Amino acid sequence: MQSSSGCDGSVIADDCFSCIGTSHSGVPSADRSFATYGPVSVAKSQLPSLVHCGLEPSRIVAKAAVAVGRHSGQKARFWNAFNDSVKWHCDRIPSIFSSSSLEAFGKQERNSNSESNDNNGNAGATVADKKKRVLILMTDTGGGHRASAEALKSTFELEYGDIYEVTITDLWTDHTPWPFNQLPKSYSFLVKHSTLWKATFHVTAPRFIHQPHFAFTSVFIARKVMRGLLKYRPDIIVSVHPLMQHVPIRLLRARGLLKKIPFTTVVTDLSTGHPTWFHRLVTRCYCPSKEVAERATKAGLKPSQIRVFGLPIRPSFCRPVRPKDELKMELGMNNELPAVLLMGGGEGMGPVEATAKALGKSLYDMQSDKPIGQLVVICGRNKKLIKRLEDAEWSIPVKIKGFQTNMEEWMAACDCIITKAGPGTIAEALIRGLPLLLNDYIAGQEVGNVPYVVNNGAGKFSKDPKQIAKIVAEWFGPKADELHQMSHNALRLARPDAVFKIVRDLDSLVRYKERAVTPCPALAFS
């Protein structure tokens, strides 16, 4: 396997994509089903571009179809010609629909500048005093994308104060017509039917599937999306969602704005990133791990476009950790017993109740008639679950909590965590050095997070509540050394400063753009 060095010194491998299957042990493992899609393309020197010959897209596809019938070895010609026709379509259709909004934006920009010049009498001062605008694109398909967007926004405020104006927008919900604005609801339906979502995830992975799909979608949403993008007049655009690359980049490129507005991607999947995360025209792609960087390289991104900084987590997790005993006292916990944190997500979903009751039994020593550990259950917004757990009888100390905003303190006060394989929670737990017991995952994007944790010695995986309870009891008893080693491994994987590195690099891109377009004062007045 060949490898190249990433821009931050990390090694970016040039091997094929890996998809995740399931091993005989029950832990998801890697296979090669993401390696290639469709026939291998031939070199451009061997196949002249039909577009360059002046042919229309319909004739391109027809000509390619005839070529397929000659012999099977020429199937690659069909795929190359098909991709050329899709590119021709995407470069032209959006520009027609977005032209009116771009002209309106230009008039607004000129009027704003003229008013500022009239009021201040100095155009240079206006440019210098203007706030820099950051537009973060996301949509609420799961809570992780918004959490990453909020983390970036908070860090911009901490690092640069009023210099930046950061706006988070749900592009699909706020700036697309029906039925495209129903994306979050569609995602919720698909995730509840895991087989259907798994099929959707893998079927849309090949470029020859999702590329024409985005091209077709652009025809219907181009005008509103373009207005949505230009409404904020961004100096830089940051996407934290895999469906926020292709359509916006097509529109910006078609209108000649892609070179003026840096477009960046912050990948929020730790391992199994869907191919739609990666677009070759982005200015920067921020990857949370080496595994994701390898996928980006395989998708055609250059090492100069890739940064491996980690997953952006709330800056509160970067604060110095107070002593565990002090935190336990402040949170009303038992100061003498180790604690396990059971997470149910923002909505308190999953086998939380069954796992909590199993822990209530396993963490009580019948021989000594004493508890060997304590339990903290985060139920999110699930009020019915909170009521059921509060009404239950417990033989160990238990804290039942709803949605919490100080998770960094609860994690710091506990000794291990039980959660599904969400990338945000995993990254937060690693920063706090918490060994993880993963009890579930979303088919597709979260599958690879399980081997990422298990293979790096930072935790274990089981869907059985009784087995999970047994593992925790062993960690708090005869296998305490294993718990300590996993805590050390978790800290080794952690990247607590990732969000700060990402924000500082984004700032450098904005400043570089300003230097490129702003004339030197000495030359301006010479």
NORPEBEL-V902336 format. One record per backbone hydrogen bond with DSSP energy under -1.0 kcal/mol. CO is the residue of the C=O (numbers start at 0). NH is the residue of the N-H. If there is no record, write none. Layout:
CO,NH ; CO,NH
This chain:
1,13 ; 3,11 ; 5,8 ; 9,5 ; 11,3 ; 18,30 ; 22,25 ; 26,22 ; 28,20 ; 30,18 ; 31,34 ; 42,45 ; 42,46 ; 49,54 ; 50,53 ; 55,59 ; 56,60 ; 57,61 ; 58,62 ; 59,63 ; 60,64 ; 61,65 ; 62,66 ; 63,67 ; 64,68 ; 70,73 ; 71,74 ; 74,78 ; 75,79 ; 76,80 ; 77,81 ; 78,82 ; 79,83 ; 80,84 ; 81,85 ; 82,86 ; 83,87 ; 84,88 ; 85,89 ; 86,90 ; 88,92 ; 91,95 ; 92,96 ; 93,97 ; 97,101 ; 98,102 ; 99,103 ; 100,104 ; 101,105 ; 102,106 ; 103,107 ; 104,108 ; 105,109 ; 106,110 ; 107,111 ; 108,112 ; 109,113 ; 110,114 ; 111,115 ; 112,116 ; 113,117 ; 114,118 ; 115,119 ; 116,120 ; 121,125 ; 122,126 ; 123,127 ; 124,128 ; 125,129 ; 131,164 ; 132,234 ; 132,235 ; 133,166 ; 134,237 ; 135,168 ; 136,239 ; 138,140 ; 142,146 ; 143,147 ; 144,148 ; 145,149 ; 146,150 ; 147,151 ; 148,152 ; 149,153 ; 150,154 ; 151,155 ; 152,156 ; 153,157 ; 154,158 ; 155,159 ; 156,160 ; 159,162 ; 162,131 ; 164,133 ; 166,135 ; 168,137 ; 168,170 ; 169,173 ; 170,174 ; 176,180 ; 178,181 ; 179,182 ; 181,185 ; 182,186 ; 183,187 ; 184,188 ; 185,189 ; 186,190 ; 187,191 ; 192,196 ; 193,197 ; 194,198 ; 195,199 ; 196,200 ; 197,201 ; 198,202 ; 199,203 ; 205,208 ; 205,209 ; 206,210 ; 208,212 ; 209,213 ; 210,214 ; 211,215 ; 212,216 ; 213,217 ; 216,219 ; 216,220 ; 217,221 ; 220,224 ; 221,225 ; 222,226 ; 223,227 ; 224,228 ; 225,229 ; 226,230 ; 235,134 ; 236,263 ; 237,136 ; 238,265 ; 240,243 ; 244,248 ; 245,249 ; 246,250 ; 247,251 ; 248,252 ; 249,253 ; 250,254 ; 251,256 ; 252,255 ; 256,260 ; 261,236 ; 262,282 ; 263,238 ; 264,285 ; 270,272 ; 273,276 ; 274,277 ; 278,281 ; 283,264 ; 284,306 ; 285,266 ; 286,309 ; 288,292 ; 289,293 ; 290,294 ; 291,295 ; 292,296 ; 293,297 ; 294,298 ; 295,300 ; 296,299 ; 301,304 ; 304,284 ; 306,286 ; 313,316 ; 314,317 ; 322,326 ; 323,327 ; 324,328 ; 325,329 ; 326,330 ; 327,332 ; 337,373 ; 338,414 ; 339,375 ; 340,417 ; 341,377 ; 343,348 ; 344,347 ; 345,380 ; 349,351 ; 350,354 ; 351,355 ; 352,356 ; 353,357 ; 354,358 ; 355,359 ; 356,360 ; 357,361 ; 358,362 ; 360,363 ; 362,371 ; 364,368 ; 364,369 ; 369,364 ; 373,339 ; 374,398 ; 375,341 ; 376,400 ; 377,343 ; 378,381 ; 380,382 ; 381,385 ; 382,386 ; 383,387 ; 384,388 ; 385,389 ; 386,390 ; 396,374 ; 398,376 ; 400,378 ; 405,408 ; 405,409 ; 406,410 ; 407,411 ; 408,412 ; 415,340 ; 416,436 ; 417,342 ; 418,438 ; 419,421 ; 421,425 ; 422,426 ; 423,427 ; 424,428 ; 425,429 ; 426,430 ; 427,431 ; 428,433 ; 429,432 ; 434,416 ; 435,459 ; 436,418 ; 437,461 ; 439,420 ; 441,445 ; 446,449 ; 447,451 ; 448,452 ; 449,453 ; 450,454 ; 452,457 ; 453,456 ; 457,435 ; 459,437 ; 463,467 ; 464,468 ; 465,469 ; 466,470 ; 467,471 ; 468,472 ; 469,473 ; 470,474 ; 471,475 ; 473,476 ; 473,478 ; 476,479 ; 478,482 ; 479,483 ; 480,484 ; 481,485 ; 482,486 ; 483,487 ; 484,488 ; 485,489 ; 486,490 ; 487,491 ; 488,492 ; 489,493 ; 494,497 ; 496,500 ; 497,501 ; 498,502 ; 499,503 ; 500,504 ; 501,505 ; 502,506 ; 503,507 ; 504,508 ; 505,509 ; 506,510 ; 507,511 ; 508,512 ; 509,513 ; 510,514 ; 511,515 ; 512,516 ; 513,517 ; 519,523 ; 520,524
